[in-house]
Amino acid sequence: MSGPFSALRQVWSEAPVKNTFNLLAMSALIGYGFYNYYVRGGKLRRHHRYTIATVYKTHWSAKSGKFADSRYTVQGREYLVSADADKLAGQELVGRRFLVEYYPPDPSIDVLRLDAPVPDSLAQAPADGWAQPPFYVSD
């Protein structure tokens, strides 16, 4: 048995169940990444609106660091969104308001923009959000 796949065949034959499970797990992870980036992210990149999210709690993850959990409302319905807040570690985030970008047909497809704090001069967003943020936001 020589050739480019001989070592792979040997490893596979030693533990076929374990390797099959690993292959399925890797395929699922790649599939989820593809779905999350191209399907969900593609919808959001093509058609989105903006509204205000308020941080209601923060928590730490052993592997990923600090996260900010927030709520926002679209057409009278409340949604939850979380984001990695490592860049804001050391700052008090609870009660602060940030811009959230969402997909209008399904507002649960969203991104919390912790790089876009909402100025105090904006009391609230319209029920269906804004087509463009009413203040400058860098891309």
N, C-alpha and C positions, 0 to 999 in steps of 0.2 A: 504494500500500500504506500505508494509515494504520490506526491502531488501536493498542490496547495491546500487541500482540505483534509489531508490524512491526519494531521494532529487534531483537527476539530472532530473528525469521525471517531478517533480513539477516545477523546474526552467524553463525547456524547454517549458512546457505548458503555463507559464505566458507570455513568449515573444518568440514565435517560429520563427518569421521572423528575429529578431535580432540575436538570437542564431544560426540560420541556416547561416546567413551571416558571423558571427564570425567563425563558423566551416569551412566554405568555405575559408575564408581568411587565417586561420591557416593552412589548408591543402595546399593552394597555397604556403605559405611561406616555409613549410616543403618540398614540392615538388621542389621548386627552390633551396633550400639548398642542397637537395639530388642531383639534376642535376648539380649544380655548383661544389660540392665536388667530386662526384663519376664519372660523365661523363666528364665534362671539365677538372677537376683536374686529373682524371685517365689517360686521353689522354696525358696530359703534363708530368705526372710522368713516363709513359711508353716510350714516344718518344719526345725528345726535343732537341733544339739547342740554342745557345747563340749569342747575338749580342749587340751592343751598343745603348743605348737610351740617348737622351739629354733632360734635363728638360727645358721646355719653360715657365712654369708658376707654381705658387703655389696658393692655395686658402684654406680658412678656412671653415669648416662646424661646425655649432653650436653643433651638437651632436657628431661628430667624430673627430674633431680637424683638424690638418694640412694635406693637400694632395699635392703631387707633380704630375704634369701632364707632360708627356714626349712624344717624337716622336722617332720612329726608322724605319729603312728601311730594307726590306727583298726582294730580287730579284727586286729591283727598285720600289717597292710599299711602301708607307708610312703608318704606323700604329700608333695609339695613345694608351697609357697605363697610368693609374694612380695608385698611391699607397699611403697608409697611411704613412705620414712623421712625425708623432708626435715625434718619437725618435730623429729626426734631427731638432726639433723646435729651433729657434734661429740661425740656420745656413743659409747662403745664398745658395739656391739650383739652382736657374735659371742659365743655362749655364753649370752646372755640368753634367758629363756623368756617367751613371751607367749601370750595366749588366742587360739585359732583357732575360728571358728564354721564348721561344715560341715553339708552336707545328708546325712543318714544313708543314703539309698538310693544316693547317688553322692558319696562324700566328696571327690572332686576339685572339687566346687563348694564353694568356701570363701572365707573372708575372714580375713586375719591382722589381729588387733586390737592394733596397736602402742600403743594407748592403755590397754591392760589387761595390765600386767606381772604375771606369776604370782608370788605370794609364795614365798619359800624353804621355808615350812612345808608346802607341797604337794609331795611327792616325785614323784608321778606321777598321771596321770588313769586312771580305769577304762578297760578295753579298748574299751567303746562310748561313752566320754565321759560328760558330764553333761548333763542336761536344762536345768539352770540353772547358771551359774557358782557355785563354792563360795565366792566372795568378791564384794564389791561392785564392780560395773562400771557406770559411767555410760553412758547411751545416747547 
